[in-house]
């Protein structure tokens, strides 16, 4: 398995272009199963997860071509009605295939996603809403076996008991073909959800958003349309935090800064300087950190859970008793033991980490555990003296397009080792 070797200490100093959003690409590519026809989706990041999803769609019978960040997709019919465990266990996001496929076809079988490094990843919110839409659901041999006798799904008036990105996306997609008007309340409103809605409206769906309430007027069919994926705000936030932690500076191109409004307000309080260079292009720099003693992850527009691990690295050498509270996932601190191998002073108290600064960190052999936690190991390596080796870097390849090339462009001494 490939490893990363990073020589520290290092500073982020350079320019990078943000890729398309992984978490907008996945639901949008999946939503194309709602209709026959073809479309071209641009600015799709070339990642393990997007390539993997494309293999799932091809396995189901879609014709998909992916080249130079452009996906050309042709969905005449979904010939296979099963999403196998081998696929689903490797990418939990595939559960959002269920809504659109059961809206278009009378039956579908998909493996239960199972747990992962950051939590149980339950799907009760997805299944409860689909049952209300008239889908019969059976759990059998580790699979969700879904079927319906009704010609079209029922439109529903439904309030999610908990805010869920995936469940919101799944049910919006199902509702686009339902018989009538669906009103969904307590929805997730991340930019990635909004980008899915923008694509579905281009395909002819009538959707309106009012705070966390989303109204969808169901139709008999949709017409696939071309679309350009939004930039990846989590990729951008990860590089901004890397520049802050190493007191460097980074110009970020192709970045919709409004997608990180809340986090950037916090970063500015901590000493981040921002200069607008051009449309969607900003220079970020930081030469001293003013620690904040408590930051909590929240649903959008709050501080994103996907930046929690990277944020911890800011406090490894700054501030005392800085607290970061994880409110979204029940087990999203699996990167903490790896960070401690660099000599970090971090204690875990239920879903809160407490970080005390240390004078020095030293390079170590560490293991990537999940996508975002793995990026925090790269930042910690840049704060450390000596060489760091990071194993299982396939986690990084899932969500950060060309991260090693982009970091090299910013002056980092990093190389992949077979
Ligand atoms: C999406 O995951 C993202 N993934 C995650 O990014 C992100 O961390 C998460 O939203 C929260 O923002 C994609 O978009 C592909 P949720 P999702 O449903 O949809 C609980 C990354 O690094 N829950 O919003 O799976 C769940 O356990 C990934 O790019 C239920 O209890 O997240 C969690 O505690 C990691 N029942 C909370 O809700 C359900 O039926 C939020 O999960 C569904 C979720």
Boltz pocket constraint, residues with backbone or C-beta under 6 A from the ligand:
constraints:
  - pocket:
      binder: B
      contacts: [[A, 22], [A, 23], [A, 26], [A, 92], [A, 93], [A, 119], [A, 120], [A, 121], [A, 122], [A, 123], [A, 124], [A, 125], [A, 126], [A, 127], [A, 162], [A, 163], [A, 164], [A, 165], [A, 166], [A, 167], [A, 188], [A, 192], [A, 305], [A, 306], [A, 328], [A, 329], [A, 330], [A, 371], [A, 372], [A, 399]]
      max_distance: 6.0
